Amino acid sequence: MLSIDESVFHFINNLAGKWTALDSVVIWANRWGIAAFSLILVYYFFKNSKIFWTVGLSALLSRGILKELINFLLPRPRPFLVYEHVHILTVQTNLIDGLSSPAFPSGHAAYLFAIAFAIFYINRKLGWLLLVAAAFLSVARIYLGVHYPSDVIAGAIIAWISAISLRKLVFSK
């Protein structure tokens, strides 16, 4: 019997390969999503150093420190390494080649949500847009067969904790 996490993973991943347009959008988003969010950091580097440091440190704490620590303590294998029938799109194989690092929590989700949450506390409109984009890009990782839903949720929770903590630290003065 599959857990809810595994069932949701298979439901989302089973959509892969059914619609060429959706596959193309997901693969394109996976390739460029991190870069697009990183450009936001560059923008705030030039516009407002306080926001830059809040957003940048939130991303670093989420993706670079907490995610790596949890990966070390809970080394969960990626779904495409566990299941025989994970839908991996032919054009996406180069995206997952060499992905042997633990899946839990999702580093992509941690990074994307860290930026989105940090911006949300400063600019609600842009923050909501980024939260929706982070959610889409995180679900794309499930679609591609590299993460379970709980990996993505854990990444988002880590990001939220990092963003709110650093906001209080940086903006409390």
C-alpha positions as protocol buffer text, in pm:
chain_id: "A"
residue {
  index: 1
  type: MET
  ca { x: 0 y: 0 z: 0 }
}
residue {
  index: 2
  type: LEU
  ca { x: 139 y: 338 z: -102 }
}
residue {
  index: 3
  type: SER
  ca { x: 154 y: 631 z: 136 }
}
residue {
  index: 4
  type: ILE
  ca { x: -30 y: 954 z: 52 }
}
residue {
  index: 5
  type: ASP
  ca { x: 307 y: 1106 z: -38 }
}
residue {
  index: 6
  type: GLU
  ca { x: 382 y: 826 z: -284 }
}
residue {
  index: 7
  type: SER
  ca { x: 28 y: 828 z: -426 }
}
residue {
  index: 8
  type: VAL
  ca { x: 37 y: 1202 z: -492 }
}
residue {
  index: 9
  type: PHE
  ca { x: 384 y: 1165 z: -644 }
}
residue {
  index: 10
  type: HIS
  ca { x: 262 y: 897 z: -886 }
}
residue {
  index: 11
  type: PHE
  ca { x: -51 y: 1096 z: -974 }
}
residue {
  index: 12
  type: ILE
  ca { x: 153 y: 1406 z: -1068 }
}
residue {
  index: 13
  type: ASN
  ca { x: 437 y: 1214 z: -1231 }
}
residue {
  index: 14
  type: ASN
  ca { x: 195 y: 1005 z: -1440 }
}
residue {
  index: 15
  type: LEU
  ca { x: 95 y: 1327 z: -1618 }
}
residue {
  index: 16
  type: ALA
  ca { x: 444 y: 1345 z: -1771 }
}
residue {
  index: 17
  type: GLY
  ca { x: 463 y: 1243 z: -2133 }
}
residue {
  index: 18
  type: LYS
  ca { x: 90 y: 1284 z: -2200 }
}
residue {
  index: 19
  type: TRP
  ca { x: 88 y: 1641 z: -2334 }
}
residue {
  index: 20
  type: THR
  ca { x: 385 y: 1768 z: -2530 }
}
residue {
  index: 21
  type: ALA
  ca { x: 305 y: 2132 z: -2455 }
}
residue {
  index: 22
  type: LEU
  ca { x: 288 y: 2072 z: -2079 }
}
residue {
  index: 23
  type: ASP
  ca { x: 610 y: 1870 z: -2091 }
}
residue {
  index: 24
  type: SER
  ca { x: 783 y: 2154 z: -2274 }
}
residue {
  index: 25
  type: VAL
  ca { x: 660 y: 2416 z: -2026 }
}
residue {
  index: 26
  type: VAL
  ca { x: 771 y: 2208 z: -1726 }
}
residue {
  index: 27
  type: ILE
  ca { x: 1114 y: 2135 z: -1873 }
}
residue {
  index: 28
  type: TRP
  ca { x: 1164 y: 2500 z: -1973 }
}
residue {
  index: 29
  type: ALA
  ca { x: 1053 y: 2619 z: -1627 }
}
residue {
  index: 30
  type: ASN
  ca { x: 1285 y: 2370 z: -1459 }
}
residue {
  index: 31
  type: ARG
  ca { x: 1578 y: 2494 z: -1665 }
}
residue {
  index: 32
  type: TRP
  ca { x: 1516 y: 2867 z: -1612 }
}
residue {
  index: 33
  type: GLY
  ca { x: 1322 y: 2901 z: -1285 }
}
residue {
  index: 34
  type: ILE
  ca { x: 1624 y: 2920 z: -1056 }
}
residue {
  index: 35
  type: ALA
  ca { x: 1788 y: 3176 z: -1286 }
}
residue {
  index: 36
  type: ALA
  ca { x: 1476 y: 3393 z: -1292 }
}
residue {
  index: 37
  type: PHE
  ca { x: 1454 y: 3393 z: -912 }
}
residue {
  index: 38
  type: SER
  ca { x: 1827 y: 3466 z: -889 }
}
residue {
  index: 39
  type: LEU
  ca { x: 1776 y: 3776 z: -1103 }
}
residue {
  index: 40
  type: ILE
  ca { x: 1552 y: 3908 z: -827 }
}
residue {
  index: 41
  type: LEU
  ca { x: 1851 y: 3890 z: -592 }
}
residue {
  index: 42
  type: VAL
  ca { x: 2060 y: 4081 z: -845 }
}
residue {
  index: 43
  type: TYR
  ca { x: 1786 y: 4344 z: -878 }
}
residue {
  index: 44
  type: TYR
  ca { x: 1773 y: 4401 z: -502 }
}
residue {
  index: 45
  type: PHE
  ca { x: 2153 y: 4407 z: -481 }
}
residue {
  index: 46
  type: PHE
  ca { x: 2139 y: 4731 z: -679 }
}
residue {
  index: 47
  type: LYS
  ca { x: 1811 y: 4866 z: -542 }
}
residue {
  index: 48
  type: ASN
  ca { x: 1806 y: 4804 z: -166 }
}
residue {
  index: 49
  type: SER
  ca { x: 2085 y: 4639 z: 32 }
}
residue {
  index: 50
  type: LYS
  ca { x: 1865 y: 4563 z: 334 }
}
residue {
  index: 51
  type: ILE
  ca { x: 1619 y: 4370 z: 118 }
}
residue {
  index: 52
  type: PHE
  ca { x: 1905 y: 4206 z: -72 }
}
residue {
  index: 53
  type: TRP
  ca { x: 2062 y: 4076 z: 249 }
}
residue {
  index: 54
  type: THR
  ca { x: 1729 y: 3956 z: 386 }
}
residue {
  index: 55
  type: VAL
  ca { x: 1642 y: 3772 z: 65 }
}
residue {
  index: 56
  type: GLY
  ca { x: 1995 y: 3645 z: 0 }
}
residue {
  index: 57
  type: LEU
  ca { x: 2057 y: 3521 z: 352 }
}
residue {
  index: 58
  type: SER
  ca { x: 1714 y: 3358 z: 358 }
}
residue {
  index: 59
  type: ALA
  ca { x: 1802 y: 3167 z: 40 }
}
residue {
  index: 60
  type: LEU
  ca { x: 2147 y: 3076 z: 173 }
}
residue {
  index: 61
  type: LEU
  ca { x: 2013 y: 2958 z: 508 }
}
residue {
  index: 62
  type: SER
  ca { x: 1733 y: 2755 z: 347 }
}
residue {
  index: 63
  type: ARG
  ca { x: 1917 y: 2601 z: 53 }
}
residue {
  index: 64
  type: GLY
  ca { x: 2276 y: 2609 z: 161 }
}
residue {
  index: 65
  type: ILE
  ca { x: 2266 y: 2524 z: 529 }
}
residue {
  index: 66
  type: LEU
  ca { x: 1938 y: 2378 z: 656 }
}
residue {
  index: 67
  type: LYS
  ca { x: 1866 y: 2172 z: 343 }
}
residue {
  index: 68
  type: GLU
  ca { x: 2216 y: 2025 z: 342 }
}
residue {
  index: 69
  type: LEU
  ca { x: 2202 y: 1944 z: 713 }
}
residue {
  index: 70
  type: ILE
  ca { x: 1868 y: 1765 z: 675 }
}
residue {
  index: 71
  type: ASN
  ca { x: 1995 y: 1584 z: 362 }
}
residue {
  index: 72
  type: PHE
  ca { x: 2283 y: 1454 z: 569 }
}
residue {
  index: 73
  type: LEU
  ca { x: 2060 y: 1345 z: 859 }
}
residue {
  index: 74
  type: LEU
  ca { x: 1776 y: 1201 z: 647 }
}
residue {
  index: 75
  type: PRO
  ca { x: 1922 y: 1077 z: 317 }
}
residue {
  index: 76
  type: ARG
  ca { x: 1604 y: 989 z: 127 }
}
residue {
  index: 77
  type: PRO
  ca { x: 1661 y: 862 z: -229 }
}
residue {
  index: 78
  type: ARG
  ca { x: 1495 y: 1036 z: -521 }
}
residue {
  index: 79
  type: PRO
  ca { x: 1180 y: 875 z: -663 }
}
residue {
  index: 80
  type: PHE
  ca { x: 1333 y: 793 z: -1001 }
}
residue {
  index: 81
  type: LEU
  ca { x: 1595 y: 587 z: -816 }
}
residue {
  index: 82
  type: VAL
  ca { x: 1331 y: 405 z: -609 }
}
residue {
  index: 83
  type: TYR
  ca { x: 1054 y: 323 z: -856 }
}
residue {
  index: 84
  type: GLU
  ca { x: 1086 y: 134 z: -1178 }
}
residue {
  index: 85
  type: HIS
  ca { x: 798 y: 313 z: -1350 }
}
residue {
  index: 86
  type: VAL
  ca { x: 875 y: 681 z: -1298 }
}
residue {
  index: 87
  type: HIS
  ca { x: 797 y: 885 z: -1608 }
}
residue {
  index: 88
  type: ILE
  ca { x: 1119 y: 1046 z: -1718 }
}
residue {
  index: 89
  type: LEU
  ca { x: 1090 y: 1244 z: -2036 }
}
residue {
  index: 90
  type: THR
  ca { x: 1357 y: 1166 z: -2295 }
}
residue {
  index: 91
  type: VAL
  ca { x: 1453 y: 1532 z: -2332 }
}
residue {
  index: 92
  type: GLN
  ca { x: 1479 y: 1570 z: -1956 }
}
residue {
  index: 93
  type: THR
  ca { x: 1735 y: 1295 z: -1892 }
}
residue {
  index: 94
  type: ASN
  ca { x: 2014 y: 1551 z: -1898 }
}
residue {
  index: 95
  type: LEU
  ca { x: 1833 y: 1735 z: -1617 }
}
residue {
  index: 96
  type: ILE
  ca { x: 1853 y: 1435 z: -1384 }
}
residue {
  index: 97
  type: ASP
  ca { x: 2184 y: 1281 z: -1487 }
}
residue {
  index: 98
  type: GLY
  ca { x: 2408 y: 1282 z: -1183 }
}
residue {
  index: 99
  type: LEU
  ca { x: 2123 y: 1357 z: -942 }
}
residue {
  index: 100
  type: SER
  ca { x: 2219 y: 1116 z: -671 }
}
residue {
  index: 101
  type: SER
  ca { x: 2197 y: 1362 z: -382 }
}
residue {
  index: 102
  type: PRO
  ca { x: 1919 y: 1300 z: -129 }
}
residue {
  index: 103
  type: ALA
  ca { x: 1572 y: 1420 z: -221 }
}
residue {
  index: 104
  type: PHE
  ca { x: 1452 y: 1538 z: 121 }
}
residue {
  index: 105
  type: PRO
  ca { x: 1406 y: 1831 z: 145 }
}
residue {
  index: 106
  type: SER
  ca { x: 1395 y: 1983 z: -201 }
}
residue {
  index: 107
  type: GLY
  ca { x: 1676 y: 2232 z: -248 }
}
residue {
  index: 108
  type: HIS
  ca { x: 1493 y: 2391 z: -541 }
}
residue {
  index: 109
  type: ALA
  ca { x: 1181 y: 2444 z: -330 }
}
residue {
  index: 110
  type: ALA
  ca { x: 1386 y: 2576 z: -37 }
}
residue {
  index: 111
  type: TYR
  ca { x: 1563 y: 2830 z: -260 }
}
residue {
  index: 112
  type: LEU
  ca { x: 1256 y: 2941 z: -455 }
}
residue {
  index: 113
  type: PHE
  ca { x: 1029 y: 2970 z: -153 }
}
residue {
  index: 114
  type: ALA
  ca { x: 1300 y: 3145 z: 53 }
}
residue {
  index: 115
  type: ILE
  ca { x: 1314 y: 3423 z: -205 }
}
residue {
  index: 116
  type: ALA
  ca { x: 936 y: 3430 z: -246 }
}
residue {
  index: 117
  type: PHE
  ca { x: 863 y: 3446 z: 129 }
}
residue {
  index: 118
  type: ALA
  ca { x: 1134 y: 3705 z: 193 }
}
residue {
  index: 119
  type: ILE
  ca { x: 992 y: 3926 z: -83 }
}
residue {
  index: 120
  type: PHE
  ca { x: 636 y: 3861 z: 34 }
}
residue {
  index: 121
  type: TYR
  ca { x: 707 y: 4023 z: 371 }
}
residue {
  index: 122
  type: ILE
  ca { x: 835 y: 4333 z: 191 }
}
residue {
  index: 123
  type: ASN
  ca { x: 615 y: 4355 z: -120 }
}
residue {
  index: 124
  type: ARG
  ca { x: 287 y: 4158 z: -100 }
}
residue {
  index: 125
  type: LYS
  ca { x: 197 y: 4183 z: -471 }
}
residue {
  index: 126
  type: LEU
  ca { x: 532 y: 4060 z: -599 }
}
residue {
  index: 127
  type: GLY
  ca { x: 548 y: 3813 z: -312 }
}
residue {
  index: 128
  type: TRP
  ca { x: 220 y: 3647 z: -409 }
}
residue {
  index: 129
  type: LEU
  ca { x: 337 y: 3621 z: -770 }
}
residue {
  index: 130
  type: LEU
  ca { x: 664 y: 3462 z: -658 }
}
residue {
  index: 131
  type: LEU
  ca { x: 488 y: 3223 z: -420 }
}
residue {
  index: 132
  type: VAL
  ca { x: 267 y: 3100 z: -705 }
}
residue {
  index: 133
  type: ALA
  ca { x: 572 y: 3066 z: -932 }
}
residue {
  index: 134
  type: ALA
  ca { x: 766 y: 2882 z: -659 }
}
residue {
  index: 135
  type: ALA
  ca { x: 473 y: 2644 z: -610 }
}
residue {
  index: 136
  type: PHE
  ca { x: 451 y: 2575 z: -985 }
}
residue {
  index: 137
  type: LEU
  ca { x: 826 y: 2521 z: -1016 }
}
residue {
  index: 138
  type: SER
  ca { x: 823 y: 2292 z: -711 }
}
residue {
  index: 139
  type: VAL
  ca { x: 537 y: 2082 z: -847 }
}
residue {
  index: 140
  type: ALA
  ca { x: 737 y: 2063 z: -1170 }
}
residue {
  index: 141
  type: ARG
  ca { x: 1008 y: 1880 z: -975 }
}
residue {
  index: 142
  type: ILE
  ca { x: 748 y: 1617 z: -878 }
}
residue {
  index: 143
  type: TYR
  ca { x: 626 y: 1602 z: -1239 }
}
residue {
  index: 144
  type: LEU
  ca { x: 984 y: 1536 z: -1352 }
}
residue {
  index: 145
  type: GLY
  ca { x: 1022 y: 1250 z: -1103 }
}
residue {
  index: 146
  type: VAL
  ca { x: 1298 y: 1400 z: -889 }
}
residue {
  index: 147
  type: HIS
  ca { x: 1101 y: 1482 z: -572 }
}
residue {
  index: 148
  type: TYR
  ca { x: 813 y: 1360 z: -361 }
}
residue {
  index: 149
  type: PRO
  ca { x: 547 y: 1612 z: -248 }
}
residue {
  index: 150
  type: SER
  ca { x: 684 y: 1597 z: 109 }
}
residue {
  index: 151
  type: ASP
  ca { x: 1028 y: 1698 z: -20 }
}
residue {
  index: 152
  type: VAL
  ca { x: 877 y: 2012 z: -171 }
}
residue {
  index: 153
  type: ILE
  ca { x: 661 y: 2088 z: 134 }
}
residue {
  index: 154
  type: ALA
  ca { x: 962 y: 2049 z: 365 }
}
residue {
  index: 155
  type: GLY
  ca { x: 1165 y: 2284 z: 141 }
}
residue {
  index: 156
  type: ALA
  ca { x: 885 y: 2542 z: 159 }
}
residue {
  index: 157
  type: ILE
  ca { x: 861 y: 2515 z: 539 }
}
residue {
  index: 158
  type: ILE
  ca { x: 1237 y: 2555 z: 580 }
}
residue {
  index: 159
  type: ALA
  ca { x: 1221 y: 2859 z: 351 }
}
residue {
  index: 160
  type: TRP
  ca { x: 934 y: 3014 z: 545 }
}
residue {
  index: 161
  type: ILE
  ca { x: 1117 y: 2970 z: 877 }
}
residue {
  index: 162
  type: SER
  ca { x: 1435 y: 3119 z: 729 }
}
residue {
  index: 163
  type: ALA
  ca { x: 1259 y: 3414 z: 567 }
}
residue {
  index: 164
  type: ILE
  ca { x: 1054 y: 3511 z: 870 }
}
residue {
  index: 165
  type: SER
  ca { x: 1353 y: 3472 z: 1105 }
}
residue {
  index: 166
  type: LEU
  ca { x: 1585 y: 3680 z: 891 }
}
residue {
  index: 167
  type: ARG
  ca { x: 1319 y: 3945 z: 831 }
}
residue {
  index: 168
  type: LYS
  ca { x: 1280 y: 3988 z: 1206 }
}
residue {
  index: 169
  type: LEU
  ca { x: 1657 y: 3993 z: 1251 }
}
residue {
  index: 170
  type: VAL
  ca { x: 1730 y: 4243 z: 973 }
}
residue {
  index: 171
  type: PHE
  ca { x: 1425 y: 4468 z: 1002 }
}
residue {
  index: 172
  type: SER
  ca { x: 1389 y: 4469 z: 1381 }
}
residue {
  index: 173
  type: LYS
  ca { x: 1634 y: 4757 z: 1417 }
}
